Amino acid sequence: MAPRSTYRLQMRPGFGFADAAAIADYLDDLGVGALYSSPILTPVTGSTHGYDVVDTSRANPELGGEQGRQALVRRLRELGLDFVVDIVPNHMSVEVPAQNAWWWDVLAKGPASEFAGYFDIESFPVLLPVLGSDDAVDELAIKDGRLTYHDHEFPLAEGTATGTTQEVHERQHYRLVDWRRAGAELNYRRFFDVTTLAGVRVEVPEVFDATHAEVLRWVADGDVQGLRVDHPDGLADPGGYARRLVERSGTWVVVEKILEPGEPLPGSWGVAGTTGYDALREVCGVFVDQSAEPAFTGLARELGVPVDFAALVEECRQLITTTSLATEVRRIADHVVGVDAMAARRAVGELMAAFTVYRSYLPEHERYWAGAVERVRTAWPELAEAVAAIDTQVRADPGGELATRLQQTSGMVVAKGTEDTAFYRYSRFLALNEVGGSPDHFGVSVEEFHAAQAAREADWPEAMTTLSTHDTKRSEDVRARLAVLAELPDEFAAAVRRWTERAGIAEPTLNLLAWQTLLGAWPISTERMSAYLDKAAKEAKVRTTWVDHDEEFEAQVQAWHAAVLADDEVAAEVAAFAEKITPYGWSNALGQKLLQLAGPGIPDVYQGTELWDLSLVDPDNRRDVDFDARRALLARLAGGWRPPVDDTGAAKLHLVRTVLRLRRERPELFTGYRPVHATGPAAERVVAFERSGLIAVATRLPVRSPGWGGTVLDLPGGDWTDALTGRPAAGELSDLLSDYPVAVLVRGQA
């Protein structure tokens, strides 16, 4: 059974099981249905996120271990809260080999290790890219029966400890090599281009059992009521894995599957749905003024920012296939039969760059594979023979090595090329540049929004929905404020021109990104802003990268925020502009939250976002949350306080509390879906829908007109009460939205 709602907590050293148990009563008071935690199996020591698991057999000791986990479960049971846990089937951390017993055994025994088949290793010796250079083999040493390199330790195979260090090294089942060789020569599958996260073969029943035994025990014992699956697209057979997990767990399962607009989740998987990035695109997009697209395109073009998104995406994906994921392309091409090696590599790279979705699921979603094949065949006639050979081989054996590798890797190419590169270069309008988003589609119409929600209710009523996650590039409230810029395109463009002339960043794409970010997150510290821009510059890979640094440019980026603040005129203008758009951003933020919380699906609230939260990409969005401040405001709300919409964010807390409590106490209200329309001069500025005895009403495009005069919502018959104000509600929007830009109407008494 699905939870009524979830609240995501980022568990880490310093916020463990006891800390989660200590705020469980707060979550209960808020109306939350389930605590939803980041991964809690044992990761590498000191992990701040938990996605780098080294031991799947026990709860993380740095969070409080098994005893702490059980204490948390007891507290949740006392309060009637469910527990949803994030799991990571695709990979394990090998950063510190001694901490991963399976990996250590593989390095020590090679193919003879009982765990050699647990990892997706192409060949032995395993290349470990840890050296500062290949010449650094001279820095290896043997100490306490181990091969060491600075603070790294590796096992010695039996009988290989004698001789020179170089000779010992050459006798091992692994080779330590220059870290720069990873992109082209690595011989084990990894998570994207992260060499410290080695791919795990959960498609093998023995490996599935070993990696899931502890989590499935928690489920069987009634400790866990739901599972969130990280990165299923990296698996050899996502559908087979999902079906096995659902069958073995018998619980609510959602998958972190990124769907492109119009792409369906394979129904054969048997899961409840996705983790909600598709809903994020729809909900946030409906608050964007679509008429502003030409103005933003014109500004971007004028400033030298790319405006052809399709061409940019192709360029960025090709960059990824020839650099950070070149070794994956080579591995795949090696399985192509009867084709010149170089032609095979190029064809493989072009095919993965040509996908319109993250990956195909053959044979179920064959049309996406066929589309990629046709695009490459048309664009690159010289590759027709190689592409035809690949297509024939893949279709002949959809579960074979070539087809599997291609499908596993296409999602990596799309994600790294699009989300982690193009989204940082295509800085035309950042409110759209989100995971699962489509920045070239300028917002979402009200009609498209309603159609998507109706489809979710019909097909995936227990899918998760979200607005902020640990992976979002900017929080829901930053995007809500940025959406306001679409109503002020000319004013924004003029300001950016002035500011750029006085204090711009030399690289155009980063410059436009920086001004939008500054307005979206204002006020923000220099430390946070500089860290964000440094990451953005390296992800964009225009002037600097994580591997090839332009230190002079990076220094300029680091100094930018302080330089802006030091220019009194620019700083004053930025502050004034941010102050102007902030109230409208609050309106959008409340509207977004209501549509998500009241709409179809199981809504998730990311930690801290029940108040205004202006976080940026990780690790910025994993900062500590002040739960004491939230408790104090919640206590006032429980006493009947109806807060104003102001900088405290209490109005958002009031909204979240109201809807989550209704979901928990009156679940019958949250079924069905029907658009509710308005008539009058401001009708386009409202989006509303009815469930079953509940109507959600939200303001959109708040800048356009200061009032609702003459605009009426077409309410169904009966008596309606606004649960936010306690007042009887009628269709006149000027009355209905006089206190808040949103309303939660319940039939009869609230």
Secondary structure, DSSP 8 states (H G I E B T S, - for coil): ---S-EEEE--BTTB-HHHHHHTHHHHHHHT-SEEEES--EEESTT-SSS-SEEEEEEE-GGGTHHHHHHHHHHHHHHHT-EEEEEE--SEEE-SSGGG-HHHHHHHHHGGGSTTTTTB-B-SSSEEEEEESSGGGGGG-EEETTEEEETTEEEE--TT---S-HHHHHHTSSEEEEEGGGHHHH--B-EETTEEEEEEB-TTSHHHHHHHHHHHHHHHHTTS--EEEE--GGGSS-HHHHHHHHHHHH-SEEEE-----TT----GGG--SEE-SHHHHHHHHHTTS-GGGHHHHHHHHHHHT----HHHHHHHHHHHHHHTTTHHHHHHHHTT--SS-HHHHHHHHHHHHHT-SSS---TTTTHHHHHHHHHHHHHH-GGGHHHHHHHHHHHHH-TTSHHHHHHHHHHHHHHIIIIIIIIHHH--S-GGG-STT--TTS----HHHHHHHHHHHHHH-TT-EE-S--TT-SB-HHHHHHHHHHTTSHHHHHHHHHHHHHHH--SSHHHHHHHHHHHHHH-S--HHHHHHHHHHHHHHHTSS--SSS--HHHHHHHHHHHHHHHHSHHHHHHHHHHHHHHHHHHHHHHHHHHHHHHHSSSEEEEETTTTS----BSTTGGGS---HHHHHHHHHHHHTT----SSTT-HHHHHHHHHHHHHHHH-GGGS---EEE-EESTTGGGEEEEE-SSEEEEEE-STTS-S--TT-EE---SS-EEETTT--EE-SBHHHHTSS-SEEEEEES--
